[in-house]
């Protein structure tokens, strides 16, 4: 159903069937003892046993709400696996969790199950298995969790243990974690995910999602905290709605994108916690359009298993912690199935997203300026100031520090750094001292937001300092750079990476051109082009390596190139991308002028 392009996905019944369709191929691949789900041959940074547990546990994020809402779930294979998974003498024992252990992550789904459907998951267990499960889960109260959204795993486990009256329930440990989580609140409904500076999907699908689950489960016992979680979520919804396109596509940005439609789990969590942050019809529309968009992407294999990747199977953009079972966190989307058909979320008619009264949404906490111009037909986020220096995040600069991200053109990750084809420097200014090996912005020494203009100072390699200004200029966006080079350097600045499907037909359907000062490509997927506003660079259409873009496996990249002597250089370009080729042709000849851009940047510099 998901990934087939044939799903209706409009009603509660449709979503119930979708959960069953997603969980079935996992159930068919359970190990002989039923405690592990080995869904593929690739590895992750943690042990294979933990990966098997991940594949076993993550479908519970959909199955538990399905069962809680009266849907039919065959629990027999899961109960069998549960008995063996917590039995230290069984060959499929899950193992005792250590410090900051992947097992702690997967415990949360079992905590949710005990809290929401104890009569189906706890009561059928014999006394010995109950004691073992209690001991295995309560280990989370004895070891350290990562100092970020992982604290919610301890909270959810204790919610479950408390619901069934298990001796391992530790309300004091849960309260300490809850207090720590509240310290991550930034105001305006935003959180940080621990002390890290990133503002990515871990804000909606982790911090807010778990907070709203807690608000529903523990609101009677902890009304003050539950109210705060609800209030923050209501505020956040106003900003987050801008991350979604009219067709349901969400902005590809940040790490953990293989969790796919977990991007939209926040909308269903609002309903679960009875938070009408927007009219229910709008909340429902944002959620279901998003799921239908994913249903049209080839994200499953021939057997129906979710694959690692984003809009298609792709290990190049994956994280070191992605095992074959990781994508099943996407099932968090189905939380509102726990609600009855009579809930206003289900009763509401789908409505369009909130009307965008302003052409631009400035989101300081995310370091983004987000726009959606009708002529361009996609959501664009100009980005500056976010960075991820954690060594375990692969391609962090590409996931956080590009100049722009798009619901239509996504972003690309490198296949290597030798040549522009491997570098895939879309929405980047790449610099090189040998015209072969390229470096891009990964971190910023300084950054700021001035009205709708983002500014940053960064050093991609020794002897090169760059100041960058990013300006929304619908349907274009504008980039201005002040490059100070201590030695001869080469530069290459990429626009949007465009799907080149159709270029291999007997009668090719696309067109690409480049000349001094500009380059563009136009194919059935739309148009992409970049114009040099100061006239000093040469256009080129680069063909990046396959599978570098998160949305489409084969792309073209309009690029501006130049060689720079030591000294100061000012570079400026206007970047255009449209979903519609005809619209591209109409707009391409009407770029911002150099004078207009100079005046805008001069105004910001004076401020």
Secondary structure as GFF3:
##gff-version 3
##sequence-region A 1 607
A	DSSP	alpha_helix	12	27	.	.	.	ID=ss1
A	DSSP	alpha_helix	48	57	.	.	.	ID=ss2
A	DSSP	alpha_helix	60	68	.	.	.	ID=ss3
A	DSSP	alpha_helix	76	85	.	.	.	ID=ss4
A	DSSP	alpha_helix	102	116	.	.	.	ID=ss5
A	DSSP	alpha_helix	118	121	.	.	.	ID=ss6
A	DSSP	alpha_helix	127	138	.	.	.	ID=ss7
A	DSSP	three_ten_helix	139	141	.	.	.	ID=ss8
A	DSSP	alpha_helix	151	164	.	.	.	ID=ss9
A	DSSP	alpha_helix	171	182	.	.	.	ID=ss10
A	DSSP	beta_strand	185	187	.	.	.	ID=ss11
A	DSSP	beta_strand	190	191	.	.	.	ID=ss12
A	DSSP	alpha_helix	201	202	.	.	.	ID=ss13
A	DSSP	pi_helix	203	208	.	.	.	ID=ss14
A	DSSP	alpha_helix	209	218	.	.	.	ID=ss15
A	DSSP	alpha_helix	223	240	.	.	.	ID=ss16
A	DSSP	three_ten_helix	241	243	.	.	.	ID=ss17
A	DSSP	three_ten_helix	257	264	.	.	.	ID=ss18
A	DSSP	alpha_helix	265	272	.	.	.	ID=ss19
A	DSSP	alpha_helix	280	295	.	.	.	ID=ss20
A	DSSP	three_ten_helix	326	338	.	.	.	ID=ss21
A	DSSP	alpha_helix	344	347	.	.	.	ID=ss22
A	DSSP	beta_strand	360	363	.	.	.	ID=ss23
A	DSSP	three_ten_helix	364	366	.	.	.	ID=ss24
A	DSSP	beta_strand	368	373	.	.	.	ID=ss25
A	DSSP	beta_strand	378	383	.	.	.	ID=ss26
A	DSSP	alpha_helix	396	400	.	.	.	ID=ss27
A	DSSP	beta_strand	404	406	.	.	.	ID=ss28
A	DSSP	alpha_helix	420	423	.	.	.	ID=ss29
A	DSSP	beta_strand	429	432	.	.	.	ID=ss30
A	DSSP	beta_strand	446	450	.	.	.	ID=ss31
A	DSSP	beta_strand	453	458	.	.	.	ID=ss32
A	DSSP	beta_strand	464	473	.	.	.	ID=ss33
A	DSSP	beta_strand	476	485	.	.	.	ID=ss34
A	DSSP	beta_strand	489	499	.	.	.	ID=ss35
A	DSSP	beta_strand	511	515	.	.	.	ID=ss36
A	DSSP	beta_strand	518	523	.	.	.	ID=ss37
A	DSSP	beta_strand	526	532	.	.	.	ID=ss38
A	DSSP	beta_strand	538	542	.	.	.	ID=ss39
A	DSSP	beta_strand	555	564	.	.	.	ID=ss40
A	DSSP	beta_strand	567	578	.	.	.	ID=ss41
A	DSSP	alpha_helix	581	588	.	.	.	ID=ss42
A	DSSP	alpha_helix	594	606	.	.	.	ID=ss43
###
